[in-house]
Amino acid sequence: MSRARDRGARRAYGSPVDPALLRAFAQRDREAVARQKRAFWADRCASSPLAALEASGALHEHVRALRPDYPTAADREADLAHHVALKRLLDQASRAIALR
């Protein structure tokens, strides 16, 4: 590591970063990490409605940071269409259960 890069690493991390650790990080099994993250958030959000609400709020903030225009009129239209379709399916399912 050059001296300038070494000084930058010290400022950013407090000490130089071990190149072997960087390689290990870059070469890790991304799919396994993604599965673990999905499992973590699924468990956390299933554990409490508040956790699910907080996660959805954080996701909304993140999307707004990436796309300040979100949701667009088209996004809202598509969302409403999905909600209407889901409501119809739930109504059908409730009627089918009531007939049992």
N, CA, C and O atoms as a printed pandas DataFrame, in Angstrom:
     atom_number atom_name residue_name chain_id  residue_number  x_coord  y_coord  z_coord
0              1         N          MET        A               1    0.858   -1.174    0.000
1              2        CA          MET        A               1    0.000    0.000    0.000
2              3         C          MET        A               1    0.899    1.230    0.000
3              4         O          MET        A               1    1.849    1.312    0.778
4              5         N          SER        A               2    0.594    2.195   -0.882
5              6        CA          SER        A               2    1.393    3.413   -0.931
6              7         C          SER        A               2    1.160    4.225    0.345
7              8         O          SER        A               2    0.183    4.018    1.065
8              9         N          ARG        A               3    2.081    5.151    0.604
9             10        CA          ARG        A               3    1.930    5.960    1.814
10            11         C          ARG        A               3    0.652    6.798    1.781
11            12         O          ARG        A               3   -0.039    6.922    2.793
12            13         N          ALA        A               4    0.335    7.381    0.602
13            14        CA          ALA        A               4   -0.879    8.201    0.505
14            15         C          ALA        A               4   -2.106    7.340    0.748
15            16         O          ALA        A               4   -3.012    7.745    1.476
16            17         N          ARG        A               5   -2.147    6.156    0.146
17            18        CA          ARG        A               5   -3.286    5.272    0.362
18            19         C          ARG        A               5   -3.321    4.789    1.810
19            20         O          ARG        A               5   -4.396    4.635    2.389
20            21         N          ASP        A               6   -2.147    4.551    2.392
21            22        CA          ASP        A               6   -2.086    4.122    3.783
22            23         C          ASP        A               6   -2.656    5.205    4.694
23            24         O          ASP        A               6   -3.399    4.898    5.627
24            25         N          ARG        A               7   -2.313    6.483    4.431
25            26        CA          ARG        A               7   -2.852    7.576    5.240
26            27         C          ARG        A               7   -4.364    7.655    5.066
27            28         O          ARG        A               7   -5.084    7.886    6.037
28            29         N          GLY        A               8   -4.859    7.463    3.826
29            30        CA          GLY        A               8   -6.291    7.489    3.577
30            31         C          GLY        A               8   -6.996    6.373    4.329
31            32         O          GLY        A               8   -8.075    6.581    4.883
32            33         N          ALA        A               9   -6.387    5.178    4.353
33            34        CA          ALA        A               9   -6.985    4.055    5.074
34            35         C          ALA        A               9   -7.014    4.358    6.563
35            36         O          ALA        A               9   -7.993    4.045    7.241
36            37         N          ARG        A              10   -5.958    4.960    7.074
37            38        CA          ARG        A              10   -5.932    5.294    8.495
38            39         C          ARG        A              10   -7.030    6.292    8.840
39            40         O          ARG        A              10   -7.664    6.176    9.889
40            41         N          ARG        A              11   -7.265    7.279    7.960
41            42        CA          ARG        A              11   -8.319    8.256    8.222
42            43         C          ARG        A              11   -9.695    7.584    8.160
43            44         O          ARG        A              11  -10.558    7.852    8.996
44            45         N          ALA        A              12   -9.889    6.732    7.191
45            46        CA          ALA        A              12  -11.207    6.140    6.990
46            47         C          ALA        A              12  -11.503    5.025    7.978
47            48         O          ALA        A              12  -12.633    4.909    8.453
48            49         N          TYR        A              13  -10.511    4.204    8.298
49            50        CA          TYR        A              13  -10.764    3.019    9.106
50            51         C          TYR        A              13  -10.046    3.006   10.450
51            52         O          TYR        A              13  -10.320    2.140   11.280
52            53         N          GLY        A              14   -9.156    3.922   10.675
53            54        CA          GLY        A              14   -8.427    3.931   11.932
54            55         C          GLY        A              14   -7.131    3.147   11.855
55            56         O          GLY        A              14   -6.212    3.395   12.635
56            57         N          SER        A              15   -7.042    2.202   10.922
57            58        CA          SER        A              15   -5.820    1.432   10.692
58            59         C          SER        A              15   -5.872    0.891    9.271
59            60         O          SER        A              15   -6.943    0.830    8.666
60            61         N          PRO        A              16   -4.724    0.500    8.740
61            62        CA          PRO        A              16   -4.733   -0.011    7.366
62            63         C          PRO        A              16   -5.631   -1.245    7.244
63            64         O          PRO        A              16   -5.794   -2.014    8.191
64            65         N          VAL        A              17   -6.202   -1.409    6.065
65            66        CA          VAL        A              17   -7.067   -2.552    5.805
66            67         C          VAL        A              17   -6.211   -3.679    5.254
67            68         O          VAL        A              17   -5.399   -3.472    4.352
68            69         N          ASP        A              18   -6.396   -4.856    5.795
69            70        CA          ASP        A              18   -5.644   -6.033    5.366
70            71         C          ASP        A              18   -6.137   -6.454    3.975
71            72         O          ASP        A              18   -7.315   -6.775    3.818
72            73         N          PRO        A              19   -5.262   -6.458    2.967
73            74        CA          PRO        A              19   -5.683   -6.839    1.612
74            75         C          PRO        A              19   -6.307   -8.239    1.547
75            76         O          PRO        A              19   -7.215   -8.471    0.749
76            77         N          ALA        A              20   -5.833   -9.161    2.371
77            78        CA          ALA        A              20   -6.411  -10.514    2.369
78            79         C          ALA        A              20   -7.867  -10.478    2.842
79            80         O          ALA        A              20   -8.706  -11.219    2.329
80            81         N          LEU        A              21   -8.163   -9.619    3.816
81            82        CA          LEU        A              21   -9.543   -9.493    4.288
82            83         C          LEU        A              21  -10.431   -8.854    3.218
83            84         O          LEU        A              21  -11.594   -9.227    3.060
84            85         N          LEU        A              22   -9.874   -7.893    2.491
85            86        CA          LEU        A              22  -10.641   -7.283    1.398
86            87         C          LEU        A              22  -10.954   -8.319    0.315
87            88         O          LEU        A              22  -12.074   -8.372   -0.194
88            89         N          ARG        A              23   -9.955   -9.144   -0.035
89            90        CA          ARG        A              23  -10.181  -10.190   -1.033
90            91         C          ARG        A              23  -11.240  -11.168   -0.546
91            92         O          ARG        A              23  -12.121  -11.560   -1.310
92            93         N          ALA        A              24  -11.159  -11.563    0.721
93            94        CA          ALA        A              24  -12.141  -12.506    1.271
94            95         C          ALA        A              24  -13.546  -11.902    1.212
95            96         O          ALA        A              24  -14.514  -12.591    0.893
96            97         N          PHE        A              25  -13.642  -10.625    1.519
97            98        CA          PHE        A              25  -14.944   -9.956    1.460
98            99         C          PHE        A              25  -15.471   -9.939    0.024
99           100         O          PHE        A              25  -16.637  -10.250   -0.219
100          101         N          ALA        A              26  -14.610   -9.577   -0.919
101          102        CA          ALA        A              26  -15.022   -9.489   -2.321
102          103         C          ALA        A              26  -15.393  -10.859   -2.889
103          104         O          ALA        A              26  -16.221  -10.943   -3.797
104          105         N          GLN        A              27  -14.800  -11.921   -2.375
105          106        CA          GLN        A              27  -15.018  -13.263   -2.925
106          107         C          GLN        A              27  -16.052  -14.070   -2.148
107          108         O          GLN        A              27  -16.271  -15.240   -2.460
108          109         N          ARG        A              28  -16.687  -13.478   -1.151
109          110        CA          ARG        A              28  -17.646  -14.241   -0.356
110          111         C          ARG        A              28  -18.855  -14.645   -1.194
111          112         O          ARG        A              28  -19.126  -14.065   -2.246
112          113         N          ASP        A              29  -19.551  -15.621   -0.720
113          114        CA          ASP        A              29  -20.713  -16.155   -1.414
114          115         C          ASP        A              29  -21.861  -15.156   -1.289
115          116         O          ASP        A              29  -22.549  -15.125   -0.268
116          117         N          ARG        A              30  -22.066  -14.355   -2.302
117          118        CA          ARG        A              30  -23.081  -13.297   -2.260
118          119         C          ARG        A              30  -24.490  -13.868   -2.103
119          120         O          ARG        A              30  -25.333  -13.280   -1.425
120          121         N          GLU        A              31  -24.737  -15.008   -2.730
121          122        CA          GLU        A              31  -26.067  -15.613   -2.630
122          123         C          GLU        A              31  -26.355  -16.051   -1.192
123          124         O          GLU        A              31  -27.475  -15.888   -0.709
124          125         N          ALA        A              32  -25.358  -16.600   -0.514
125          126        CA          ALA        A              32  -25.543  -17.002    0.888
126          127         C          ALA        A              32  -25.800  -15.774    1.761
127          128         O          ALA        A              32  -26.641  -15.810    2.659
128          129         N          VAL        A              33  -25.083  -14.708    1.497
129          130        CA          VAL        A              33  -25.288  -13.465    2.255
130          131         C          VAL        A              33  -26.703  -12.942    2.011
131          132         O          VAL        A              33  -27.380  -12.525    2.951
132          133         N          ALA        A              34  -27.150  -12.963    0.763
133          134        CA          ALA        A              34  -28.496  -12.491    0.437
134          135         C          ALA        A              34  -29.549  -13.352    1.140
135          136         O          ALA        A              34  -30.538  -12.823    1.650
136          137         N          ARG        A              35  -29.346  -14.674    1.172
137          138        CA          ARG        A              35  -30.295  -15.561    1.871
138          139         C          ARG        A              35  -30.340  -15.233    3.363
139          140         O          ARG        A              35  -31.415  -15.178    3.959
140          141         N          GLN        A              36  -29.173  -15.016    3.959
141          142        CA          GLN        A              36  -29.129  -14.688    5.385
142          143         C          GLN        A              36  -29.825  -13.362    5.671
143          144         O          GLN        A              36  -30.534  -13.234    6.670
144          145         N          LYS        A              37  -29.625  -12.379    4.800
145          146        CA          LYS        A              37  -30.287  -11.081    4.989
146          147         C          LYS        A              37  -31.796  -11.223    4.874
147          148         O          LYS        A              37  -32.534  -10.663    5.686
148          149         N          ARG        A              38  -32.269  -11.973    3.864
149          150        CA          ARG        A              38  -33.718  -12.175    3.713
150          151         C          ARG        A              38  -34.289  -12.867    4.941
151          152         O          ARG        A              38  -35.349  -12.482    5.435
152          153         N          ALA        A              39  -33.596  -13.884    5.436
153          154        CA          ALA        A              39  -34.074  -14.616    6.618
154          155         C          ALA        A              39  -34.105  -13.699    7.842
155          156         O          ALA        A              39  -35.058  -13.729    8.620
156          157         N          PHE        A              40  -33.071  -12.894    8.007
157          158        CA          PHE        A              40  -33.012  -11.976    9.145
158          159         C          PHE        A              40  -34.202  -11.017    9.124
159          160         O          PHE        A              40  -34.894  -10.859   10.129
160          161         N          TRP        A              41  -34.441  -10.375    7.969
161          162        CA          TRP        A              41  -35.513   -9.394    7.891
162          163         C          TRP        A              41  -36.882  -10.045    7.956
163          164         O          TRP        A              41  -37.817   -9.462    8.504
164          165         N          ALA        A              42  -37.016  -11.243    7.406
165          166        CA          ALA        A              42  -38.295  -11.953    7.506
166          167         C          ALA        A              42  -38.599  -12.266    8.964
167          168         O          ALA        A              42  -39.722  -12.055    9.423
168          169         N          ASP        A              43  -37.616  -12.764    9.691
169          170        CA          ASP        A              43  -37.812  -13.070   11.119
170          171         C          ASP        A              43  -38.118  -11.805   11.915
171          172         O          ASP        A              43  -39.017  -11.784   12.756
172          173         N          ARG        A              44  -37.359  -10.762   11.636
173          174        CA          ARG        A              44  -37.533   -9.525   12.391
174          175         C          ARG        A              44  -38.918   -8.915   12.134
175          176         O          ARG        A              44  -39.596   -8.490   13.069
176          177         N          CYS        A              45  -39.328   -8.877   10.876
177          178        CA          CYS        A              45  -40.618   -8.263   10.546
178          179         C          CYS        A              45  -41.784   -9.135   10.989
179          180         O          CYS        A              45  -42.862   -8.623   11.290
180          181         N          ALA        A              46  -41.577  -10.447   11.030
181          182        CA          ALA        A              46  -42.638  -11.341   11.496
182          183         C          ALA        A              46  -42.794  -11.263   13.012
183          184         O          ALA        A              46  -43.845  -11.608   13.552
184          185         N          SER        A              47  -41.750  -10.812   13.691
185          186        CA          SER        A              47  -41.774  -10.802   15.159
186          187         C          SER        A              47  -42.663   -9.697   15.722
187          188         O          SER        A              47  -43.191   -9.828   16.826
188          189         N          SER        A              48  -42.832   -8.604   14.964
189          190        CA          SER        A              48  -43.688   -7.538   15.488
190          191         C          SER        A              48  -44.158   -6.630   14.361
191          192         O          SER        A              48  -43.402   -6.348   13.431
192          193         N          PRO        A              49  -45.389   -6.177   14.439
193          194        CA          PRO        A              49  -45.889   -5.233   13.432
194          195         C          PRO        A              49  -45.074   -3.942   13.406
195          196         O          PRO        A              49  -44.891   -3.348   12.343
196          197         N          LEU        A              50  -44.589   -3.511   14.551
197          198        CA          LEU        A              50  -43.799   -2.280   14.596
198          199         C          LEU        A              50  -42.507   -2.446   13.805
199          200         O          LEU        A              50  -42.105   -1.537   13.077
200          201         N          ALA        A              51  -41.852   -3.601   13.942
201          202        CA          ALA        A              51  -40.619   -3.851   13.195
202          203         C          ALA        A              51  -40.894   -3.828   11.697
203          204         O          ALA        A              51  -40.099   -3.286   10.929
204          205         N          ALA        A              52  -42.014   -4.413   11.275
205          206        CA          ALA        A              52  -42.376   -4.414    9.853
206          207         C          ALA        A              52  -42.644   -2.988    9.375
207          208         O          ALA        A              52  -42.228   -2.614    8.279
208          209         N          LEU        A              53  -43.326   -2.203   10.177
209          210        CA          LEU        A              53  -43.619   -0.816    9.811
210          211         C          LEU        A              53  -42.334    0.004    9.712
211          212         O          LEU        A              53  -42.173    0.799    8.786
212          213         N          GLU        A              54  -41.422   -0.187   10.662
213          214        CA          GLU        A              54  -40.149    0.533   10.632
214          215         C          GLU        A              54  -39.331    0.145    9.405
215          216         O          GLU        A              54  -38.714    1.002    8.771
216          217         N          ALA        A              55  -39.327   -1.145    9.068
217          218        CA          ALA        A              55  -38.585   -1.605    7.889
218          219         C          ALA        A              55  -39.179   -1.008    6.620
219          220         O          ALA        A              55  -38.442   -0.584    5.730
220          221         N          SER        A              56  -40.510   -0.970    6.529
221          222        CA          SER        A              56  -41.127   -0.403    5.331
222          223         C          SER        A              56  -40.819    1.093    5.229
223          224         O          SER        A              56  -40.604    1.606    4.131
224          225         N          GLY        A              57  -40.797    1.780    6.345
225          226        CA          GLY        A              57  -40.441    3.203    6.337
226          227         C          GLY        A              57  -39.009    3.430    5.885
227          228         O          GLY        A              57  -38.729    4.354    5.123
228          229         N          ALA        A              58  -38.107    2.584    6.358
229          230        CA          ALA        A              58  -36.698    2.699    5.955
230          231         C          ALA        A              58  -36.540    2.428    4.465
231          232         O          ALA        A              58  -35.774    3.110    3.783
232          233         N          LEU        A              59  -37.268    1.427    3.960
233          234        CA          LEU        A              59  -37.201    1.133    2.524
234          235         C          LEU        A              59  -37.744    2.304    1.710
235          236         O          LEU        A              59  -37.180    2.663    0.676
236          237         N          HIS        A              60  -38.836    2.896    2.179
237          238        CA          HIS        A              60  -39.413    4.040    1.472
238          239         C          HIS        A              60  -38.424    5.205    1.435
239          240         O          HIS        A              60  -38.254    5.836    0.392
240          241         N          GLU        A              61  -37.784    5.489    2.542
241          242        CA          GLU        A              61  -36.784    6.564    2.582
242          243         C          GLU        A              61  -35.634    6.281    1.628
243          244         O          GLU        A              61  -35.145    7.183    0.949
244          245         N          HIS        A              62  -35.204    5.021    1.580
245          246        CA          HIS        A              62  -34.096    4.639    0.702
246          247         C          HIS        A              62  -34.483    4.853   -0.763
247          248         O          HIS        A              62  -33.707    5.411   -1.538
248          249         N          VAL        A              63  -35.683    4.410   -1.136
249          250        CA          VAL        A              63  -36.132    4.593   -2.521
250          251         C          VAL        A              63  -36.231    6.075   -2.846
251          252         O          VAL        A              63  -35.845    6.496   -3.936
252          253         N          ARG        A              64  -36.744    6.869   -1.913
253          254        CA          ARG        A              64  -36.861    8.314   -2.156
254          255         C          ARG        A              64  -35.492    8.963   -2.326
255          256         O          ARG        A              64  -35.347    9.923   -3.083
256          257         N          ALA        A              65  -34.488    8.440   -1.624
257          258        CA          ALA        A              65  -33.131    8.972   -1.786
258          259         C          ALA        A              65  -32.588    8.647   -3.181
259          260         O          ALA        A              65  -31.853    9.441   -3.768
260          261         N          LEU        A              66  -32.958    7.473   -3.703
261          262        CA          LEU        A              66  -32.506    7.078   -5.038
262          263         C          LEU        A              66  -33.340    7.724   -6.144
263          264         O          LEU        A              66  -32.818    8.114   -7.188
264          265         N          ARG        A              67  -34.642    7.828   -5.895
265          266        CA          ARG        A              67  -35.588    8.370   -6.881
266          267         C          ARG        A              67  -36.508    9.365   -6.191
267          268         O          ARG        A              67  -37.580    8.984   -5.722
268          269         N          PRO        A              68  -36.114   10.625   -6.118
269          270        CA          PRO        A              68  -36.925   11.624   -5.417
270          271         C          PRO        A              68  -38.350   11.755   -5.951
271          272         O          PRO        A              68  -39.240   12.206   -5.229
272          273         N          ASP        A              69  -38.577   11.366   -7.210
273          274        CA          ASP        A              69  -39.919   11.473   -7.790
274          275         C          ASP        A              69  -40.816   10.293   -7.410
275          276         O          ASP        A              69  -41.986   10.263   -7.790
276          277         N          TYR        A              70  -40.282    9.326   -6.667
277          278        CA          TYR        A              70  -41.051    8.126   -6.307
278          279         C          TYR        A              70  -42.067    8.448   -5.220
279          280         O          TYR        A              70  -41.716    9.178   -4.293
280          281         N          PRO        A              71  -43.241    7.980   -5.267
281          282        CA          PRO        A              71  -43.834    7.206   -6.356
282          283         C          PRO        A              71  -44.412    8.125   -7.431
283          284         O          PRO        A              71  -45.011    9.158   -7.133
284          285         N          THR        A              72  -44.221    7.729   -8.664
285          286        CA          THR        A              72  -44.786    8.493   -9.773
286          287         C          THR        A              72  -46.274    8.172   -9.880
287          288         O          THR        A              72  -46.776    7.276   -9.202
288          289         N          ALA        A              73  -46.963    8.903  -10.728
289          290        CA          ALA        A              73  -48.387    8.629  -10.946
290          291         C          ALA        A              73  -48.571    7.206  -11.464
291          292         O          ALA        A              73  -49.512    6.516  -11.073
292          293         N          ALA        A              74  -47.676    6.770  -12.339
293          294        CA          ALA        A              74  -47.759    5.402  -12.875
294          295         C          ALA        A              74  -47.525    4.374  -11.765
295          296         O          ALA        A              74  -48.186    3.336  -11.732
296          297         N          ASP        A              75  -46.583    4.661  -10.853
297          298        CA          ASP        A              75  -46.332    3.760   -9.717
298          299         C          ASP        A              75  -47.585    3.641   -8.858
299          300         O          ASP        A              75  -47.971    2.543   -8.456
300          301         N          ARG        A              76  -48.214    4.772   -8.581
301          302        CA          ARG        A              76  -49.424    4.772   -7.748
302          303         C          ARG        A              76  -50.570    4.028   -8.430
303          304         O          ARG        A              76  -51.327    3.305   -7.781
304          305         N          GLU        A              77  -50.689    4.213   -9.740
305          306        CA          GLU        A              77  -51.733    3.519  -10.490
306          307         C          GLU        A              77  -51.530    2.004  -10.431
307          308         O          GLU        A              77  -52.475    1.253  -10.193
308          309         N          ALA        A              78  -50.297    1.568  -10.649
309          310        CA          ALA        A              78  -49.981    0.137  -10.602
310          311         C          ALA        A              78  -50.217   -0.415   -9.198
311          312         O          ALA        A              78  -50.740   -1.518   -9.042
312          313         N          ASP        A              79  -49.836    0.342   -8.191
313          314        CA          ASP        A              79  -50.036   -0.092   -6.807
314          315         C          ASP        A              79  -51.523   -0.258   -6.501
315          316         O          ASP        A              79  -51.928   -1.250   -5.895
316          317         N          LEU        A              80  -52.325    0.705   -6.918
317          318        CA          LEU        A              80  -53.761    0.623   -6.696
318          319         C          LEU        A              80  -54.346   -0.595   -7.418
319          320         O          LEU        A              80  -55.191   -1.298   -6.864
320          321         N          ALA        A              81  -53.901   -0.841   -8.641
321          322        CA          ALA        A              81  -54.397   -2.001   -9.395
322          323         C          ALA        A              81  -54.069   -3.301   -8.663
323          324         O          ALA        A              81  -54.896   -4.212   -8.612
324          325         N          HIS        A              82  -52.878   -3.390   -8.101
325          326        CA          HIS        A              82  -52.518   -4.596   -7.333
326          327         C          HIS        A              82  -53.383   -4.739   -6.084
327          328         O          HIS        A              82  -53.815   -5.841   -5.748
328          329         N          HIS        A              83  -53.633   -3.637   -5.404
329          330        CA          HIS        A              83  -54.473   -3.678   -4.209
330          331         C          HIS        A              83  -55.898   -4.114   -4.541
331          332         O          HIS        A              83  -56.500   -4.907   -3.816
332          333         N          VAL        A              84  -56.425   -3.591   -5.635
333          334        CA          VAL        A              84  -57.788   -3.958   -6.053
334          335         C          VAL        A              84  -57.834   -5.447   -6.396
335          336         O          VAL        A              84  -58.766   -6.147   -6.001
336          337         N          ALA        A              85  -56.832   -5.931   -7.130
337          338        CA          ALA        A              85  -56.790   -7.360   -7.488
338          339         C          ALA        A              85  -56.677   -8.225   -6.237
339          340         O          ALA        A              85  -57.345   -9.255   -6.137
340          341         N          LEU        A              86  -55.850   -7.825   -5.295
341          342        CA          LEU        A              86  -55.711   -8.586   -4.047
342          343         C          LEU        A              86  -57.017   -8.586   -3.262
343          344         O          LEU        A              86  -57.414   -9.616   -2.719
344          345         N          LYS        A              87  -57.682   -7.446   -3.200
345          346        CA          LYS        A              87  -58.971   -7.358   -2.495
346          347         C          LYS        A              87  -59.978   -8.323   -3.107
347          348         O          LYS        A              87  -60.705   -9.000   -2.380
348          349         N          ARG        A              88  -60.029   -8.395   -4.426
349          350        CA          ARG        A              88  -60.951   -9.332   -5.092
350          351         C          ARG        A              88  -60.628  -10.772   -4.703
351          352         O          ARG        A              88  -61.527  -11.560   -4.412
352          353         N          LEU        A              89  -59.340  -11.109   -4.701
353          354        CA          LEU        A              89  -58.937  -12.475   -4.333
354          355         C          LEU        A              89  -59.301  -12.787   -2.876
355          356         O          LEU        A              89  -59.772  -13.882   -2.568
356          357         N          LEU        A              90  -59.081  -11.830   -2.001
357          358        CA          LEU        A              90  -59.430  -12.035   -0.593
358          359         C          LEU        A              90  -60.941  -12.196   -0.424
359          360         O          LEU        A              90  -61.398  -13.029    0.359
360          361         N          ASP        A              91  -61.704  -11.403   -1.153
361          362        CA          ASP        A              91  -63.174  -11.545   -1.101
362          363         C          ASP        A              91  -63.606  -12.920   -1.582
363          364         O          ASP        A              91  -64.464  -13.552   -0.966
364          365         N          GLN        A              92  -63.019  -13.389   -2.679
365          366        CA          GLN        A              92  -63.342  -14.720   -3.189
366          367         C          GLN        A              92  -62.991  -15.801   -2.170
367          368         O          GLN        A              92  -63.756  -16.742   -1.958
368          369         N          ALA        A              93  -61.833  -15.656   -1.548
369          370        CA          ALA        A              93  -61.391  -16.656   -0.573
370          371         C          ALA        A              93  -62.321  -16.641    0.645
371          372         O          ALA        A              93  -62.668  -17.701    1.166
372          373         N          SER        A              94  -62.723  -15.467    1.099
373          374        CA          SER        A              94  -63.596  -15.409    2.271
374          375         C          SER        A              94  -64.962  -16.019    1.974
375          376         O          SER        A              94  -65.548  -16.679    2.832
376          377         N          ARG        A              95  -65.470  -15.800    0.760
377          378        CA          ARG        A              95  -66.749  -16.415    0.380
378          379         C          ARG        A              95  -66.622  -17.933    0.326
379          380         O          ARG        A              95  -67.516  -18.650    0.776
380          381         N          ALA        A              96  -65.517  -18.420   -0.222
381          382        CA          ALA        A              96  -65.305  -19.869   -0.320
382          383         C          ALA        A              96  -65.210  -20.488    1.063
383          384         O          ALA        A              96  -65.720  -21.587    1.281
384          385         N          ILE        A              97  -64.575  -19.812    1.990
385          386        CA          ILE        A              97  -64.455  -20.322    3.367
386          387         C          ILE        A              97  -65.823  -20.291    4.050
387          388         O          ILE        A              97  -66.173  -21.214    4.786
388          389         N          ALA        A              98  -66.584  -19.245    3.811
389          390        CA          ALA        A              98  -67.908  -19.117    4.442
390          391         C          ALA        A              98  -68.867  -20.208    3.969
391          392         O          ALA        A              98  -69.770  -20.595    4.712
392          393         N          LEU        A              99  -68.689  -20.706    2.757
393          394        CA          LEU        A              99  -69.561  -21.731    2.213
394          395         C          LEU        A              99  -69.269  -23.133    2.762
395          396         O          LEU        A              99  -70.048  -24.059    2.533
396          397         N          ARG        A             100  -68.198  -23.289    3.456
397          398        CA          ARG        A             100  -67.816  -24.614    3.985
398          399         C          ARG        A             100  -68.724  -25.046    5.078
399          400         O          ARG        A             100  -68.549  -26.131    5.634
